[in-house]
Amino acid sequence: MSHPAMSMKVHAVCSEVFWAARLNLMWIVFTLLGGVVLGFGPATVAAYVLARRHARGESIHWGDYWTAYRREFVRASLLVLPVALPAVVLAGNLSAVDAGPLRAATYAALTVLAAAGVYLGPLYAHYELPLWSYFPKASLVALTRPASTALLLFALSAMAFVTATVPVLAPIVSVGAWICLNTWLCLRFFEENEARLQAKGNP
């Protein structure tokens, strides 16, 4: 590979890492701005909205995050918190449950919740649907695309493992990197699904 081509690839990688770190910083700032509990939902949705725009080649400005955060504040909380709170409770229960059927059931419930959850943000950013229908839609996609779901869960697990191994990544890039990767993969899956439906003659 020629040096100019290698230099361009390195520049592209560095640009994406910088973007993920920037998104991570905005997510942290706006989560804290809402007092964590109230800020988590809109900060997460705003990050997905901007990650989708970035993946489509659009330019992003700092003010765009605030605009998306403010616009989606109520809807994002109603979308994210009903999924995030049970996930936190289940994860907390793992430390209090000994090995056995109850622990296995807790892991299974977390896996099911995560399988739908990995589609939730990208679905919300990409499609305009009634608010109540996003989680059922995400669950349906998770069930009907098992290979894609397995890939997303593997990527999520890998990101969590790396962050647990190198905790300093958490405040620098982890959440931003996951949202960017999650969005990029889901957009590919959505495009494939839409192309397949069009090929079958469905609208």
N, C-alpha and C positions, 0 to 999 in steps of 0.2 A: 504493500500500500504506500502511495506517495505521501511525502510529508505534508503537503497542503491538505490532502484528503483526511489524514490522521488529525491534523490540527483542527479541521472543521468539525470532526466527530467529537474531539475533546472539548471544543468550545460549546457544542450542542449539549453535551452531557453536563458541563459546568453550568450552562444556562438553565437547564431543567432543575438541577440541584438548588441553584439560587432561587428559582421560582418556588420550589417546594418549601424552602426555608422561609421565604417571604410569606407564603400562604400559612405556614405553621405559626409565624409570629402574629399574623392578623387573627388567626383562630384563637390563640391564647389571649390576646388583648381583648377581643370582643366577648369571649367567654367570661373573662373576669369582669368586664364592663356590666354584664347582666347578673353579676353576683353568682356566677358558676351555674347554679341550677336553672335560672331563667335565661342565662346567656348561652348555655350549651347548645340548645336547639337552633336558634337563629344563627349563631356563629358557625355551626356545622353546615347548615343549609346554604348560607352565604358562601362558604368555602367551596361547596359543590357547584354552586351556580358559576362562580368564577373559574373553577377548574374546568368545567365544561367549555366555557368561552375560550380559555387558554388552549384547550385541546383542539378547538376548531380554528385556531390561528388568530383569534381576536386579541387586540391590545387591552391590557388591564391597567387601571389606575387605582391608587389607594382609596380614592373616594367611592369607587365602585363597590367596595366591600361594605362600607357604611350604608350605601344606598340599598344594597340587597339585604343587609342585616335589619335595617329599619323597616323595609317593606315586608319582609317575611317574619317579623318578630312573633306574631301571634300564631300564624299557621305553622311555622317551623316548630314552635314549642309543642303544639298539639300533635305534630307529626312524629317528632323525635322522642320526647319524654316518655310516652307510653311504651316505647321499645327499650329505651336506655335504662329506665328505673328497674324493670324486672331483670334486665341483664346484670345490673349492679347487685341486686339482691341475690340472684343465683350465683354470681361469682363470689360474693361474700359467704354464701352457704358452703362453698367447697372447702373452706378452711375449717368449718365447724362440723363437717360430716365425715365420719370415718369411712374407710373403704367398704363397699358393699352395694346392695341394690339402690339405696338412696343416693349414694354418690354417683353411681352410673346413671341414674335417672336425671340428676342435676346436670351432668355433662351432656346428656342427650337433649335436655331442654335448652341448654345454652347453645348447642350446635344448631338446633332447629331455629332458634331466634337469630343466631348469627347468619345462617343461610339466607333468611329473608332480609336481614339488616344490611347485608353487603350490597343489595340492590336498591335499597330505599332512597339513599341520597341521590344517586345517579338518575333513578326514575323520576324523582321530584324535579330535578334540574332539567331533565330532557323532555318530559311529557306534561301536558296540562290535563289533570284529571281531578275529579272530586276528591277532597282531602281524605275522606274515609276510605277511598278505594286503593290508596297507595300500598298499604301493608298487605292486603289480600293479593294485589297484583304482584308485589315483590315475592310473596310466598308462592304464587303460581309459577312465576319465572324460575324460582329456585328449584321447584319440583320438575318442571318440564325441560330444564337445561342442566342436568346433573353434572356433566363434564365441566361446564362453565362455572357452576357453583363450587365444585371441588377445587378448581383453579383459584377462584377468589378466596375461598377459605384457607387454602394453602398459603397464598400470598399474605393474607391477614395474619396467619399463625407465624409465618417467617418474619414479618414486620414486628410482631409482638416479641418474638424470641430475640431478635437483634436488639430491640429497645431494652429488653430486660437484661441482656448481656452487657450492653453499653448504655447505661441510663442517661448519660449526658446528651444522647441523641433526642430524647423526649422533648426538651424545651427548644431544640434547634431545628429539627426537621421531621421527626417521626410521623406526626399526624398529617402534616402537609404532604409528605411523600405518599402516605397511604391514600389520602383523598385523590391525589393526582393519578396514582396507579389505578385505583378503584374506578375512577371516572373514565380513564382511557380504555381500560378493559371493557367496562360495561357499554361504552359507546360503540365499541367494535361488535359486541354481542347484539346490541339493539339493531345496528345496521344489518347484520347478518339475518336477524329474525325478520326485519322489515322486507329485505330482499327476497327471503323465502316465501313470505306471505304474498308479495306481489307476483312472484313466479307462479303461485297457485291461483292467482286471480282474485285474492282477497284484498279489500281496500286497506 
